[in-house]
Amino acid sequence: MSAEPEAKVVLTRPIVPWGRLAAHYGLVLVFIIVVLGFSLARPESYPTLVNLQTIASTSAVLAILALAAVPPLVTGQFDLSIGFQLALAQSIGAALIIHAGLSPAAATIVVLTVGLAIGAINGALVAYAGLNAFITTLATGILLQGASQLVTNGEAIYGRMPDWWLAIGRADVVNIPLPLVYVTVLAAALWLALEYTTWGRQSLAVGANPRAAILVGLPVKSRILQSFIATGFLSAVAGLLSVCILGSANPNVGVSYMLPAFAAVFLGATSITPGRFNAWGTVIAVYTLAAGIAGLQQFGAPFFIEQFFNGAALLLAIALAKWAGRHSAQLS
Amino acid sequence: MPILELRKMYKRYGGAHALAGVDFALQRAEVHALLGGNGAGKSTLIKILAGVERADSGTIEIHGKLLPARHRPFDVFQAGVRFVHQDLALFDELSIADNVALETGYMRRHCLIDFRGTEEFVQRKLARMDSKLAPQTRVGSLSQAEKVIVAIARVLDDDAHIIVLDEVTASLPSPEATRLRGALQAAQQRGVSFIYVTHRIEEIFGLCDQVTVLGNGRRIATDRVEAIDRDIIISWIVGHDKNVSAVKSVEAVQGPERLVVQGASGGALRVPVSFSVRPGEIVGLTGLIGSGYHELSMWLAGLSAPVTGSLSVDGAPVRFASRADFENAGCQVVIGDRAAAAFADLTVRENLFPNRVLRNSNVILPTLAYERKTASALLSRHNVRPLGCADLPLRTLSGGNQQKLLFLRALERRPRLLVLVDPTAGVDVGGRQELYQMLRAQAANGVAVILASSDFDEVAAEAHRALVLGAGRLQASLSGAELTAGRLMVEAHRPERAQKGHGL
């Protein structure tokens, strides 16, 4: 298409828009290639129900946390504290159930309330006090890590939890692990909220150009605040799910969750709606990375392959997106 | 013999002549003003000289040597021509020495930067302009004239013979102009010539030796500044065709006042301004840069607040600087500064409806089909190009089409009052006509319109009544046969209470 001399891109559109399809669904294709490739290379161990279920459920917490990172990015902000929010939710959840003997239902209410409150504080500091989001959430993230260590006394928490509670994270319906169902539901909800509701449209506009958003009379500050509250909620959900799956808590997991979550969000922004942070792209990115890492580990790759794979994939993706962007810019 | 001579320069953009055979000659060691309004051809001529635009025909000779027909910026540099542009490209946070050395290179000693050597080098450069500024001074603390001097010193190397100053003094108060004058004279004595591009008539007296006036892509006159005065220049720029007023239908103007502004003052606007606009009326608002016209238009757009004054729409008070109040009162704004008004990375459809998702209330399923259909119908009705652009990012559209979309965004919300601030900035002639038609249609439907524009032709052609700001006050309110581009220019240039003659 780059050979078109005129700017009439739309008028001379090919019957099958391969370029457009590749730009929007390239990551889906990569996911399919990764799964098929490892299935062919390791037919006895990779395409098994157990392996696929393991990939689906162990990455679910990461996927929900990655979704949590999306709303502030949409409004043009950044929440660096997501990993620490997850760690605190995990710590409080486990401590209330195991140490305090609270019912998991009550613990859930407490954890979600704390999550919403943290989001509200982050959002208020950024939107209303006008502080820089990156630095603010770095600071609150460090505070949250301290709070997690306070709750757990700095140690991992183990102990008995009700079976029904653990089943929430470990059971499956028709062979589909429940965590994957949660991820799908939350991603669908976030997608609908961002693309099909007035709230989402306004949030997108606020992130795309805050000055223009003010000009058309949008409630810029309140949309920013709400985006951080959504993050607080989703991070708390991710933390609670991790308690169900693991049956334990570790106050120091924050950083190890944060980096791959952001890698997935940025990778996901190159797909589905390219150049825009989006829910489905994020989830596909999480599972593409997880499927690749699981496959490499079956070939005996060492544990640190995960970091190399995540980092390299992200660099490659943004380089391709930049190249594709320049390519399409030449058309118009 | 002139050291720079441009002969028979022609340049067309689409159907319009930007330059229609312009001749221009610059003598050694003179300051030559290049004067003209918007669209006169000044910036096209300078861009062609700089080698960033190509002329359709014409020749450029420097020191008697013909430049190659398709010359590049480097050819012009080698011929000793330097450019200082409007924004000066200075770093306020850095010292004068750093600002100069970032361009020319630092002095070195044992591979490391020799700061003292660099400062001495910069001091020598400044001395060429008779400037005693200390190289350590932070540029942010300098006055506008001093900044211009630094920007000139930066490009003034041994090979520089011609320096083009492109609208560098957008807001230069008189005492500062005198200081700049001294600096230019010092450089002149070393044989350097200046082309001084400006649209401000007052500036050239006392600063320039020679003046060439351009209008509609032609050279209107060249003369010695000593031999003429302000009125002669205005008569050149105005010509005779600019004194014809446009015929407008004013039957639409009806009913009680929609917008009432009382006693608004602040910023450059020192004397409070009061006026009103009725439904169906297009009121122009104009003035030179620094006249207060820009501040007033920002107040009316709901983006900032004056020091004093009040505003009401249909009798109900509206708070300044509250976009929410303005929205509730039915005021929509279209501004030409698209960086501040458009969502470049969002789609055309999302730009039309940035505040809500359009839904057909009978459909429960989440779908954008209704919004797509509505947007497509609107876009094709108003001929927004390219066809079927509803889901393309806005930035892929041409400037004129983007601006049309911002119009549609405002109109789609059924405004009672429409405030337009330089709404046709960067829009080509054809696109402008389409925008004007939309504007007239709105007024005919009973919308009250404020057209704030620095383009006198635009205001004269479209407004029923025009308010001219100048010297910190409301200079004139013109309508009917009085409302011509020429008269607007005369009023806008009217010097401060006339006691100072040329104002410098």
HADDOCK unambig.tbl for C-alpha pairs under 7 A between the chains (distance, minus, plus):
assign (segid A and resid 8 and name CA) (segid B and resid 386 and name CA) 6.85 0.50 0.50
assign (segid A and resid 196 and name CA) (segid B and resid 357 and name CA) 6.57 0.50 0.50
assign (segid A and resid 196 and name CA) (segid B and resid 366 and name CA) 6.29 0.50 0.50
assign (segid A and resid 196 and name CA) (segid B and resid 367 and name CA) 6.97 0.50 0.50
assign (segid A and resid 197 and name CA) (segid B and resid 357 and name CA) 5.85 0.50 0.50
assign (segid A and resid 198 and name CA) (segid B and resid 355 and name CA) 6.63 0.50 0.50
assign (segid A and resid 198 and name CA) (segid B and resid 356 and name CA) 4.24 0.50 0.50
assign (segid A and resid 198 and name CA) (segid B and resid 357 and name CA) 4.96 0.50 0.50
assign (segid A and resid 201 and name CA) (segid B and resid 354 and name CA) 6.13 0.50 0.50
assign (segid A and resid 201 and name CA) (segid B and resid 355 and name CA) 6.57 0.50 0.50
assign (segid A and resid 201 and name CA) (segid B and resid 356 and name CA) 6.14 0.50 0.50
assign (segid A and resid 201 and name CA) (segid B and resid 357 and name CA) 6.65 0.50 0.50
assign (segid A and resid 202 and name CA) (segid B and resid 354 and name CA) 6.05 0.50 0.50
assign (segid A and resid 202 and name CA) (segid B and resid 355 and name CA) 5.39 0.50 0.50
assign (segid A and resid 202 and name CA) (segid B and resid 356 and name CA) 6.78 0.50 0.50
assign (segid A and resid 205 and name CA) (segid B and resid 343 and name CA) 6.82 0.50 0.50
assign (segid A and resid 205 and name CA) (segid B and resid 354 and name CA) 6.07 0.50 0.50
assign (segid A and resid 208 and name CA) (segid B and resid 343 and name CA) 5.78 0.50 0.50
assign (segid A and resid 208 and name CA) (segid B and resid 345 and name CA) 6.66 0.50 0.50
assign (segid A and resid 209 and name CA) (segid B and resid 343 and name CA) 5.71 0.50 0.50
assign (segid A and resid 211 and name CA) (segid B and resid 340 and name CA) 5.43 0.50 0.50
assign (segid A and resid 211 and name CA) (segid B and resid 341 and name CA) 6.87 0.50 0.50
assign (segid A and resid 212 and name CA) (segid B and resid 340 and name CA) 5.25 0.50 0.50
assign (segid A and resid 212 and name CA) (segid B and resid 341 and name CA) 4.30 0.50 0.50
assign (segid A and resid 212 and name CA) (segid B and resid 342 and name CA) 5.90 0.50 0.50
assign (segid A and resid 212 and name CA) (segid B and resid 343 and name CA) 6.91 0.50 0.50
assign (segid A and resid 215 and name CA) (segid B and resid 323 and name CA) 6.81 0.50 0.50
assign (segid A and resid 215 and name CA) (segid B and resid 341 and name CA) 6.72 0.50 0.50
assign (segid A and resid 217 and name CA) (segid B and resid 323 and name CA) 5.29 0.50 0.50
assign (segid A and resid 217 and name CA) (segid B and resid 324 and name CA) 5.62 0.50 0.50
assign (segid A and resid 217 and name CA) (segid B and resid 327 and name CA) 6.60 0.50 0.50
assign (segid A and resid 218 and name CA) (segid B and resid 355 and name CA) 6.52 0.50 0.50
assign (segid A and resid 332 and name CA) (segid B and resid 396 and name CA) 5.75 0.50 0.50
